[in-house]
Amino acid sequence: MKLSIVIPCYNEGKNIPLLLDRFQRVVGKRDMEVILVDNGSTDGSSEILKELLPRYEFARTVTVPVNKGYGYGILKGLEASKGEYVGWTHADLQTDPADVVRAYDALSKEKEPIYLKGLRKGRPCMDRFFTYGMGIFESVSFGMPMWDINGQPNLFPREFYEKWKKPPYDFSLDLYAFYWARREGMRVVRLPVRFSERLYGHSKWNTGLKAKWMFIKRTVTFSKELKRAVKGGKMG
């Protein structure tokens, strides 16, 4: 299989039918699988997945009984993946599933392994300002370009994922994977993606200035841990 894309779903019951329908329209005959991770949802997502998945040959599910974090859900999905390339994107439809298909097509044209990462366009000014500030901090901290760290989708060779040791269970997983790709000298390709408003549900972290501040604190703390791991010569 060429590509496995993992989508962590925490209380995304209203988005799941739209997500599957959109993938159905764009996947075509491409050699890829979509792994929807029921990441400890409490909104009936498991019943929705059980009912809908038999209709979609390209999709399957992994169940996490208790939510242990965004990153943990992704990691459980990656464990179950089969693709030559693996990665993840979000379930909230703020980025179009068609972006994953565009990423697949870009991968298929490459003659060497790459790390492909979305570069978000069309976001609100405050979110762009926040992302720009975090990008400057991480770029200076690690001494390499680190822009739009949480851009989606993320796709990379299975061999890269199999080197990981003790990856984080929270939103720092995006930073962990992106940093190590840079550190390992992988060629990073950025794919411009249009970022839209959510149709249903709400962000699990971007809920105001207080939430952004807490996200910054967690990211800075993890950045320090990651730098210590670098000095120790290991991937996490």
CYANA upper distance limits for C-alpha pairs under 8 A (distance plus 0.5 A):
  1 MET  CA     31 ASP  CA      6.17
  1 MET  CA     32 MET  CA      6.63
  1 MET  CA     33 GLU  CA      8.40
  1 MET  CA     82 LYS  CA      6.95
  1 MET  CA     83 GLY  CA      5.25
  1 MET  CA     84 GLU  CA      6.59
  2 LYS  CA     31 ASP  CA      6.03
  2 LYS  CA     32 MET  CA      6.32
  2 LYS  CA     83 GLY  CA      5.62
  2 LYS  CA     84 GLU  CA      5.45
  2 LYS  CA     85 TYR  CA      6.49
  3 LEU  CA     31 ASP  CA      7.25
  3 LEU  CA     32 MET  CA      5.14
  3 LEU  CA     33 GLU  CA      6.95
  3 LEU  CA     82 LYS  CA      8.26
  3 LEU  CA     83 GLY  CA      4.97
  3 LEU  CA     84 GLU  CA      6.37
  3 LEU  CA     85 TYR  CA      5.22
  3 LEU  CA     86 VAL  CA      6.14
  3 LEU  CA    104 TYR  CA      7.64
  4 SER  CA     32 MET  CA      6.23
  4 SER  CA     33 GLU  CA      5.42
  4 SER  CA     34 VAL  CA      6.53
  4 SER  CA     35 ILE  CA      7.62
  4 SER  CA     81 SER  CA      6.33
  4 SER  CA     82 LYS  CA      6.88
  4 SER  CA     83 GLY  CA      5.25
  4 SER  CA     84 GLU  CA      8.21
  4 SER  CA     85 TYR  CA      6.87
  4 SER  CA     86 VAL  CA      5.26
  4 SER  CA     87 GLY  CA      7.07
  5 ILE  CA     32 MET  CA      8.17
  5 ILE  CA     33 GLU  CA      6.86
  5 ILE  CA     34 VAL  CA      5.56
  5 ILE  CA     35 ILE  CA      6.63
  5 ILE  CA     86 VAL  CA      6.31
  5 ILE  CA     87 GLY  CA      5.58
  5 ILE  CA     88 TRP  CA      5.53
  5 ILE  CA     89 THR  CA      7.67
  5 ILE  CA    100 VAL  CA      8.47
  5 ILE  CA    155 LEU  CA      8.34
  6 VAL  CA     34 VAL  CA      6.57
  6 VAL  CA     35 ILE  CA      5.24
  6 VAL  CA     36 LEU  CA      6.60
  6 VAL  CA     37 VAL  CA      7.65
  6 VAL  CA     74 ILE  CA      6.79
  6 VAL  CA     77 GLY  CA      6.18
  6 VAL  CA     78 LEU  CA      7.18
  6 VAL  CA     86 VAL  CA      8.19
  6 VAL  CA     87 GLY  CA      6.52
  6 VAL  CA     88 TRP  CA      4.92
  6 VAL  CA     89 THR  CA      7.08
  7 ILE  CA     34 VAL  CA      7.88
  7 ILE  CA     35 ILE  CA      6.59
  7 ILE  CA     36 LEU  CA      5.42
  7 ILE  CA     37 VAL  CA      6.50
  7 ILE  CA     74 ILE  CA      7.45
  7 ILE  CA     77 GLY  CA      8.30
  7 ILE  CA     88 TRP  CA      6.18
  7 ILE  CA     89 THR  CA      5.99
  7 ILE  CA     90 HIS  CA      6.12
  7 ILE  CA     91 ALA  CA      6.39
  8 PRO  CA     36 LEU  CA      6.56
  8 PRO  CA     37 VAL  CA      5.20
  8 PRO  CA     38 ASP  CA      7.07
  8 PRO  CA     39 ASN  CA      6.59
  8 PRO  CA     70 TYR  CA      7.36
  8 PRO  CA     73 GLY  CA      6.12
  8 PRO  CA     74 ILE  CA      6.29
  8 PRO  CA     77 GLY  CA      8.36
  8 PRO  CA     89 THR  CA      8.31
  8 PRO  CA     90 HIS  CA      7.09
  8 PRO  CA     91 ALA  CA      7.06
  9 CYS  CA     36 LEU  CA      7.17
  9 CYS  CA     37 VAL  CA      6.10
  9 CYS  CA     38 ASP  CA      5.70
  9 CYS  CA     39 ASN  CA      6.01
  9 CYS  CA     41 SER  CA      7.79
  9 CYS  CA     90 HIS  CA      8.30
  9 CYS  CA     91 ALA  CA      6.41
 10 TYR  CA     38 ASP  CA      6.89
 10 TYR  CA     39 ASN  CA      5.61
 10 TYR  CA     40 GLY  CA      6.86
 10 TYR  CA     41 SER  CA      5.35
 10 TYR  CA     42 THR  CA      8.44
 10 TYR  CA     67 ASN  CA      8.34
 11 ASN  CA     41 SER  CA      5.30
 11 ASN  CA     42 THR  CA      6.69
 11 ASN  CA     43 ASP  CA      5.84
 11 ASN  CA     44 GLY  CA      8.21
 11 ASN  CA     45 SER  CA      6.92
 11 ASN  CA    201 GLY  CA      8.20
 12 GLU  CA     16 ILE  CA      6.61
 12 GLU  CA     41 SER  CA      8.35
 12 GLU  CA     43 ASP  CA      8.21
 12 GLU  CA     45 SER  CA      7.21
 12 GLU  CA     91 ALA  CA      7.45
 12 GLU  CA     92 ASP  CA      7.59
 12 GLU  CA    200 TYR  CA      8.30
 12 GLU  CA    201 GLY  CA      7.18
 13 GLY  CA     17 PRO  CA      8.21
 13 GLY  CA     43 ASP  CA      6.91
 13 GLY  CA     44 GLY  CA      7.06
 13 GLY  CA     45 SER  CA      5.14
 13 GLY  CA     48 ILE  CA      7.31
 14 LYS  CA     18 LEU  CA      8.13
 14 LYS  CA    200 TYR  CA      6.81
 14 LYS  CA    201 GLY  CA      8.09
 15 ASN  CA     19 LEU  CA      6.47
 15 ASN  CA     91 ALA  CA      7.52
 15 ASN  CA     92 ASP  CA      6.91
 15 ASN  CA     93 LEU  CA      7.84
 15 ASN  CA    199 LEU  CA      8.08
 15 ASN  CA    200 TYR  CA      6.87
 15 ASN  CA    201 GLY  CA      8.49
 16 ILE  CA     20 LEU  CA      6.65
 16 ILE  CA     45 SER  CA      8.39
 16 ILE  CA     48 ILE  CA      8.29
 16 ILE  CA     49 LEU  CA      8.15
 16 ILE  CA     91 ALA  CA      7.74
 17 PRO  CA     21 ASP  CA      6.59
 17 PRO  CA     52 LEU  CA      7.97
 18 LEU  CA     22 ARG  CA      6.56
 19 LEU  CA     23 PHE  CA      6.80
 19 LEU  CA     91 ALA  CA      7.53
 19 LEU  CA     93 LEU  CA      7.38
 19 LEU  CA     97 PRO  CA      7.76
 20 LEU  CA     24 GLN  CA      6.57
 20 LEU  CA     56 TYR  CA      8.08
 21 ASP  CA     25 ARG  CA      6.96
 22 ARG  CA     26 VAL  CA      7.04
 22 ARG  CA     97 PRO  CA      7.00
 22 ARG  CA     98 ALA  CA      8.22
 23 PHE  CA     27 VAL  CA      6.14
 23 PHE  CA     97 PRO  CA      6.35
 23 PHE  CA     98 ALA  CA      7.64
 24 GLN  CA     28 GLY  CA      7.76
 24 GLN  CA     56 TYR  CA      7.69
 26 VAL  CA     97 PRO  CA      8.19
 26 VAL  CA     98 ALA  CA      6.52
 26 VAL  CA    101 VAL  CA      7.40
 27 VAL  CA     32 MET  CA      8.40
 27 VAL  CA     98 ALA  CA      8.47
 27 VAL  CA    101 VAL  CA      6.93
 32 MET  CA     58 PHE  CA      7.34
 32 MET  CA     83 GLY  CA      7.83
 33 GLU  CA     58 PHE  CA      5.43
 33 GLU  CA     59 ALA  CA      6.25
 33 GLU  CA     60 ARG  CA      8.19
 33 GLU  CA     83 GLY  CA      8.30
 34 VAL  CA     58 PHE  CA      6.54
 34 VAL  CA     59 ALA  CA      5.13
 34 VAL  CA     60 ARG  CA      6.98
 35 ILE  CA     59 ALA  CA      6.33
 35 ILE  CA     60 ARG  CA      5.65
 35 ILE  CA     61 THR  CA      5.83
 35 ILE  CA     62 VAL  CA      7.45
 35 ILE  CA     77 GLY  CA      6.92
 35 ILE  CA     81 SER  CA      8.07
 36 LEU  CA     59 ALA  CA      7.76
 36 LEU  CA     60 ARG  CA      6.78
 36 LEU  CA     61 THR  CA      5.22
 36 LEU  CA     62 VAL  CA      6.88
 36 LEU  CA     77 GLY  CA      8.10
 37 VAL  CA     61 THR  CA      6.07
 37 VAL  CA     62 VAL  CA      5.22
 37 VAL  CA     63 THR  CA      6.26
 37 VAL  CA     64 VAL  CA      7.59
 37 VAL  CA     73 GLY  CA      6.81
 37 VAL  CA     74 ILE  CA      7.85
 37 VAL  CA     76 LYS  CA      8.29
 37 VAL  CA     77 GLY  CA      6.69
 38 ASP  CA     45 SER  CA      7.41
 38 ASP  CA     46 SER  CA      6.94
 38 ASP  CA     61 THR  CA      7.59
 38 ASP  CA     62 VAL  CA      6.72
 38 ASP  CA     63 THR  CA      5.34
 38 ASP  CA     64 VAL  CA      6.41
 38 ASP  CA     65 PRO  CA      8.47
 38 ASP  CA     73 GLY  CA      8.33
 39 ASN  CA     63 THR  CA      6.91
 39 ASN  CA     64 VAL  CA      5.42
 39 ASN  CA     65 PRO  CA      7.51
 39 ASN  CA     66 VAL  CA      7.47
 39 ASN  CA     67 ASN  CA      5.92
 39 ASN  CA     68 LYS  CA      8.47
 39 ASN  CA     70 TYR  CA      8.30
 39 ASN  CA     73 GLY  CA      5.97
 40 GLY  CA     63 THR  CA      7.89
 40 GLY  CA     64 VAL  CA      5.78
 40 GLY  CA     65 PRO  CA      5.38
 40 GLY  CA     66 VAL  CA      4.83
 40 GLY  CA     67 ASN  CA      4.75
 40 GLY  CA     68 LYS  CA      8.39
 41 SER  CA     45 SER  CA      6.69
 41 SER  CA     46 SER  CA      7.90
 41 SER  CA     65 PRO  CA      8.48
 41 SER  CA     66 VAL  CA      8.30
 41 SER  CA     67 ASN  CA      7.75
 44 GLY  CA     48 ILE  CA      7.06
 45 SER  CA     49 LEU  CA      6.60
 46 SER  CA     50 LYS  CA      6.61
 46 SER  CA     63 THR  CA      8.49
 47 GLU  CA     51 GLU  CA      6.71
 48 ILE  CA     52 LEU  CA      6.61
 49 LEU  CA     53 LEU  CA      6.10
 49 LEU  CA     61 THR  CA      8.03
 50 LYS  CA     54 PRO  CA      8.11
 52 LEU  CA     56 TYR  CA      7.98
 53 LEU  CA     57 GLU  CA      8.24
 53 LEU  CA     59 ALA  CA      6.95
 53 LEU  CA     60 ARG  CA      6.97
 53 LEU  CA     61 THR  CA      8.44
 62 VAL  CA     76 LYS  CA      7.91
 62 VAL  CA     77 GLY  CA      6.82
 62 VAL  CA     80 ALA  CA      8.20
 64 VAL  CA     73 GLY  CA      7.41
 64 VAL  CA     76 LYS  CA      8.28
 67 ASN  CA     73 GLY  CA      8.10
 68 LYS  CA     72 TYR  CA      6.47
 68 LYS  CA     73 GLY  CA      7.89
 68 LYS  CA    169 TYR  CA      7.43
 68 LYS  CA    170 ASP  CA      8.43
 69 GLY  CA     73 GLY  CA      6.99
 69 GLY  CA    169 TYR  CA      5.88
 69 GLY  CA    170 ASP  CA      5.35
 69 GLY  CA    171 PHE  CA      8.11
 70 TYR  CA     74 ILE  CA      7.06
 70 TYR  CA    169 TYR  CA      6.91
 70 TYR  CA    170 ASP  CA      5.57
 70 TYR  CA    171 PHE  CA      6.40
 71 GLY  CA     75 LEU  CA      6.65
 71 GLY  CA    168 PRO  CA      6.85
 71 GLY  CA    169 TYR  CA      4.63
 71 GLY  CA    170 ASP  CA      5.05
 71 GLY  CA    171 PHE  CA      6.34
 71 GLY  CA    172 SER  CA      7.87
 71 GLY  CA    173 LEU  CA      5.98
 72 TYR  CA     76 LYS  CA      6.76
 72 TYR  CA    168 PRO  CA      7.94
 72 TYR  CA    169 TYR  CA      4.86
 72 TYR  CA    170 ASP  CA      7.22
 73 GLY  CA     77 GLY  CA      6.89
 73 GLY  CA    169 TYR  CA      8.34
 74 ILE  CA     78 LEU  CA      6.68
 74 ILE  CA     88 TRP  CA      7.53
 75 LEU  CA     79 GLU  CA      6.68
 75 LEU  CA    169 TYR  CA      8.46
 76 LYS  CA     80 ALA  CA      7.16
 77 GLY  CA     81 SER  CA      6.82
 78 LEU  CA     86 VAL  CA      7.57
 78 LEU  CA     87 GLY  CA      7.89
 81 SER  CA     86 VAL  CA      7.72
 83 GLY  CA    158 ARG  CA      7.64
 84 GLU  CA    157 PRO  CA      6.68
 84 GLU  CA    158 ARG  CA      6.17
 85 TYR  CA    155 LEU  CA      7.03
 85 TYR  CA    156 PHE  CA      5.89
 85 TYR  CA    157 PRO  CA      4.87
 85 TYR  CA    158 ARG  CA      5.78
 86 VAL  CA    155 LEU  CA      6.07
 86 VAL  CA    156 PHE  CA      6.18
 86 VAL  CA    157 PRO  CA      6.70
 86 VAL  CA    158 ARG  CA      6.34
 86 VAL  CA    161 TYR  CA      8.47
 87 GLY  CA    153 PRO  CA      7.83
 87 GLY  CA    154 ASN  CA      5.66
 87 GLY  CA    155 LEU  CA      4.78
 87 GLY  CA    156 PHE  CA      6.72
 88 TRP  CA    152 GLN  CA      8.07
 88 TRP  CA    153 PRO  CA      6.31
 88 TRP  CA    154 ASN  CA      5.93
 88 TRP  CA    155 LEU  CA      7.26
 89 THR  CA    100 VAL  CA      8.47
 89 THR  CA    152 GLN  CA      5.93
 89 THR  CA    153 PRO  CA      5.04
 89 THR  CA    154 ASN  CA      7.03
 90 HIS  CA     94 GLN  CA      8.28
 90 HIS  CA     95 THR  CA      7.93
 90 HIS  CA    152 GLN  CA      7.75
 90 HIS  CA    153 PRO  CA      8.14
 92 ASP  CA    198 ARG  CA      6.64
 92 ASP  CA    199 LEU  CA      8.10
 92 ASP  CA    200 TYR  CA      8.01
 92 ASP  CA    201 GLY  CA      8.29
 93 LEU  CA     97 PRO  CA      7.83
 93 LEU  CA    196 SER  CA      8.14
 93 LEU  CA    198 ARG  CA      6.99
 93 LEU  CA    199 LEU  CA      7.95
 94 GLN  CA    195 PHE  CA      5.82
 94 GLN  CA    196 SER  CA      5.06
 94 GLN  CA    197 GLU  CA      6.21
 94 GLN  CA    198 ARG  CA      6.10
 95 THR  CA     99 ASP  CA      7.56
 95 THR  CA    152 GLN  CA      7.79
 95 THR  CA    193 VAL  CA      7.30
 95 THR  CA    194 ARG  CA      6.84
 95 THR  CA    195 PHE  CA      5.84
 95 THR  CA    196 SER  CA      7.02
 96 ASP  CA    100 VAL  CA      8.16
 96 ASP  CA    193 VAL  CA      8.48
 96 ASP  CA    194 ARG  CA      8.16
 97 PRO  CA    101 VAL  CA      7.39
 98 ALA  CA    102 ARG  CA      6.70
 99 ASP  CA    103 ALA  CA      6.59
 99 ASP  CA    153 PRO  CA      7.93
 99 ASP  CA    193 VAL  CA      7.15
100 VAL  CA    104 TYR  CA      6.66
100 VAL  CA    153 PRO  CA      7.00
101 VAL  CA    105 ASP  CA      6.75
102 ARG  CA    106 ALA  CA      6.71
103 ALA  CA    107 LEU  CA      6.68
103 ALA  CA    116 LEU  CA      7.76
103 ALA  CA    155 LEU  CA      8.35
103 ALA  CA    191 LEU  CA      7.81
104 TYR  CA    108 SER  CA      6.74
105 ASP  CA    109 LYS  CA      7.15
106 ALA  CA    110 GLU  CA      7.30
107 LEU  CA    114 ILE  CA      8.17
107 LEU  CA    116 LEU  CA      8.49
110 GLU  CA    114 ILE  CA      8.30
113 PRO  CA    156 PHE  CA      7.97
113 PRO  CA    157 PRO  CA      6.89
113 PRO  CA    186 MET  CA      8.07
113 PRO  CA    187 ARG  CA      8.17
114 ILE  CA    156 PHE  CA      6.69
114 ILE  CA    157 PRO  CA      7.72
114 ILE  CA    186 MET  CA      6.54
114 ILE  CA    187 ARG  CA      5.68
114 ILE  CA    188 VAL  CA      6.47
114 ILE  CA    189 VAL  CA      7.42
115 TYR  CA    154 ASN  CA      7.97
115 TYR  CA    155 LEU  CA      6.40
115 TYR  CA    156 PHE  CA      5.14
115 TYR  CA    157 PRO  CA      7.93
115 TYR  CA    181 ALA  CA      7.28
115 TYR  CA    186 MET  CA      6.94
115 TYR  CA    187 ARG  CA      6.68
115 TYR  CA    188 VAL  CA      5.29
115 TYR  CA    189 VAL  CA      6.67
116 LEU  CA    153 PRO  CA      8.23
116 LEU  CA    154 ASN  CA      6.36
116 LEU  CA    155 LEU  CA      5.60
116 LEU  CA    156 PHE  CA      6.84
116 LEU  CA    188 VAL  CA      6.35
116 LEU  CA    189 VAL  CA      5.27
116 LEU  CA    190 ARG  CA      6.40
116 LEU  CA    191 LEU  CA      7.51
117 LYS  CA    151 GLY  CA      6.99
117 LYS  CA    152 GLN  CA      6.58
117 LYS  CA    153 PRO  CA      6.13
117 LYS  CA    154 ASN  CA      5.11
117 LYS  CA    155 LEU  CA      6.96
117 LYS  CA    188 VAL  CA      7.84
117 LYS  CA    189 VAL  CA      6.81
117 LYS  CA    190 ARG  CA      5.52
117 LYS  CA    191 LEU  CA      6.53
118 GLY  CA    151 GLY  CA      5.40
118 GLY  CA    152 GLN  CA      4.97
118 GLY  CA    153 PRO  CA      5.64
118 GLY  CA    154 ASN  CA      7.14
118 GLY  CA    190 ARG  CA      5.99
118 GLY  CA    191 LEU  CA      5.09
118 GLY  CA    192 PRO  CA      6.29
118 GLY  CA    193 VAL  CA      6.52
119 LEU  CA    148 ASP  CA      6.93
119 LEU  CA    151 GLY  CA      5.84
119 LEU  CA    152 GLN  CA      7.50
119 LEU  CA    190 ARG  CA      6.31
119 LEU  CA    191 LEU  CA      6.09
119 LEU  CA    192 PRO  CA      5.17
119 LEU  CA    193 VAL  CA      6.34
120 ARG  CA    148 ASP  CA      7.81
120 ARG  CA    151 GLY  CA      6.28
120 ARG  CA    152 GLN  CA      7.87
120 ARG  CA    192 PRO  CA      6.57
120 ARG  CA    193 VAL  CA      5.63
120 ARG  CA    194 ARG  CA      6.50
120 ARG  CA    195 PHE  CA      6.30
121 LYS  CA    192 PRO  CA      7.20
121 LYS  CA    193 VAL  CA      6.39
121 LYS  CA    194 ARG  CA      5.43
121 LYS  CA    195 PHE  CA      6.12
122 GLY  CA    194 ARG  CA      6.53
122 GLY  CA    195 PHE  CA      6.07
122 GLY  CA    196 SER  CA      7.74
123 ARG  CA    127 ASP  CA      6.95
123 ARG  CA    128 ARG  CA      6.78
123 ARG  CA    195 PHE  CA      6.46
123 ARG  CA    196 SER  CA      7.83
124 PRO  CA    128 ARG  CA      6.81
125 CYS  CA    129 PHE  CA      6.62
126 MET  CA    130 PHE  CA      6.70
127 ASP  CA    131 THR  CA      6.62
128 ARG  CA    132 TYR  CA      6.47
129 PHE  CA    133 GLY  CA      6.69
130 PHE  CA    134 MET  CA      6.79
131 THR  CA    135 GLY  CA      6.52
131 THR  CA    147 TRP  CA      8.30
131 THR  CA    148 ASP  CA      6.53
131 THR  CA    149 ILE  CA      8.39
132 TYR  CA    136 ILE  CA      6.80
132 TYR  CA    147 TRP  CA      7.71
132 TYR  CA    148 ASP  CA      7.75
133 GLY  CA    137 PHE  CA      6.81
134 MET  CA    138 GLU  CA      6.63
134 MET  CA    216 ILE  CA      8.28
135 GLY  CA    139 SER  CA      6.39
135 GLY  CA    145 PRO  CA      8.42
135 GLY  CA    146 MET  CA      6.01
135 GLY  CA    147 TRP  CA      5.26
135 GLY  CA    148 ASP  CA      6.82
135 GLY  CA    149 ILE  CA      7.53
136 ILE  CA    140 VAL  CA      6.57
136 ILE  CA    146 MET  CA      8.05
136 ILE  CA    147 TRP  CA      8.12
137 PHE  CA    141 SER  CA      6.43
138 GLU  CA    142 PHE  CA      6.44
138 GLU  CA    143 GLY  CA      8.44
138 GLU  CA    146 MET  CA      6.58
138 GLU  CA    223 SER  CA      8.28
139 SER  CA    143 GLY  CA      5.97
139 SER  CA    144 MET  CA      5.61
139 SER  CA    145 PRO  CA      5.52
139 SER  CA    146 MET  CA      5.48
139 SER  CA    147 TRP  CA      8.06
140 VAL  CA    144 MET  CA      7.55
142 PHE  CA    227 LYS  CA      8.13
144 MET  CA    182 ARG  CA      8.17
146 MET  CA    178 PHE  CA      8.34
146 MET  CA    179 TYR  CA      8.00
149 ILE  CA    174 ASP  CA      6.86
149 ILE  CA    175 LEU  CA      6.40
149 ILE  CA    178 PHE  CA      7.47
150 ASN  CA    174 ASP  CA      6.23
150 ASN  CA    175 LEU  CA      7.77
152 GLN  CA    193 VAL  CA      8.42
156 PHE  CA    160 PHE  CA      7.44
156 PHE  CA    161 TYR  CA      8.12
157 PRO  CA    161 TYR  CA      7.40
158 ARG  CA    162 GLU  CA      6.71
159 GLU  CA    163 LYS  CA      7.24
160 PHE  CA    164 TRP  CA      7.85
160 PHE  CA    181 ALA  CA      8.46
163 LYS  CA    235 MET  CA      7.65
164 TRP  CA    235 MET  CA      6.16
164 TRP  CA    236 GLY  CA      7.32
165 LYS  CA    234 LYS  CA      8.26
165 LYS  CA    235 MET  CA      6.15
165 LYS  CA    236 GLY  CA      5.67
166 LYS  CA    236 GLY  CA      6.03
167 PRO  CA    173 LEU  CA      7.07
167 PRO  CA    176 TYR  CA      7.43
167 PRO  CA    236 GLY  CA      6.62
168 PRO  CA    172 SER  CA      6.63
168 PRO  CA    173 LEU  CA      5.93
168 PRO  CA    176 TYR  CA      7.99
169 TYR  CA    173 LEU  CA      7.19
171 PHE  CA    175 LEU  CA      8.43
172 SER  CA    176 TYR  CA      6.67
172 SER  CA    218 ARG  CA      8.44
172 SER  CA    219 THR  CA      6.79
172 SER  CA    222 PHE  CA      7.48
173 LEU  CA    177 ALA  CA      6.63
174 ASP  CA    178 PHE  CA      6.60
175 LEU  CA    179 TYR  CA      6.31
176 TYR  CA    180 TRP  CA      6.72
176 TYR  CA    226 LEU  CA      8.09
176 TYR  CA    236 GLY  CA      8.45
177 ALA  CA    181 ALA  CA      6.68
178 PHE  CA    182 ARG  CA      6.94
179 TYR  CA    183 ARG  CA      6.55
180 TRP  CA    184 GLU  CA      6.34
180 TRP  CA    235 MET  CA      7.60
181 ALA  CA    185 GLY  CA      6.91
181 ALA  CA    186 MET  CA      5.91
181 ALA  CA    187 ARG  CA      8.47
181 ALA  CA    188 VAL  CA      8.09
182 ARG  CA    186 MET  CA      6.43
182 ARG  CA    187 ARG  CA      8.21
182 ARG  CA    188 VAL  CA      7.91
198 ARG  CA    202 HIS  CA      7.74
202 HIS  CA    207 THR  CA      8.49
203 SER  CA    207 THR  CA      6.97
205 TRP  CA    211 ALA  CA      6.48
205 TRP  CA    212 LYS  CA      7.87
205 TRP  CA    215 PHE  CA      7.97
206 ASN  CA    211 ALA  CA      6.53
206 ASN  CA    212 LYS  CA      6.75
207 THR  CA    211 ALA  CA      6.27
207 THR  CA    212 LYS  CA      8.04
208 GLY  CA    212 LYS  CA      6.78
209 LEU  CA    213 TRP  CA      6.62
210 LYS  CA    214 MET  CA      6.79
211 ALA  CA    215 PHE  CA      6.64
212 LYS  CA    216 ILE  CA      6.68
213 TRP  CA    217 LYS  CA      6.78
214 MET  CA    218 ARG  CA      6.75
215 PHE  CA    219 THR  CA      6.59
216 ILE  CA    220 VAL  CA      6.55
217 LYS  CA    221 THR  CA      6.66
218 ARG  CA    222 PHE  CA      6.66
219 THR  CA    223 SER  CA      6.49
220 VAL  CA    224 LYS  CA      6.91
221 THR  CA    225 GLU  CA      7.05
222 PHE  CA    226 LEU  CA      6.55
223 SER  CA    227 LYS  CA      6.70
224 LYS  CA    228 ARG  CA      6.89
225 GLU  CA    229 ALA  CA      6.83
226 LEU  CA    230 VAL  CA      6.77
226 LEU  CA    236 GLY  CA      6.86
227 LYS  CA    231 LYS  CA      6.93
228 ARG  CA    232 GLY  CA      6.90
229 ALA  CA    233 GLY  CA      6.89
229 ALA  CA    234 LYS  CA      6.30
229 ALA  CA    235 MET  CA      7.22
229 ALA  CA    236 GLY  CA      5.89
230 VAL  CA    234 LYS  CA      6.52
230 VAL  CA    235 MET  CA      7.58
230 VAL  CA    236 GLY  CA      8.05
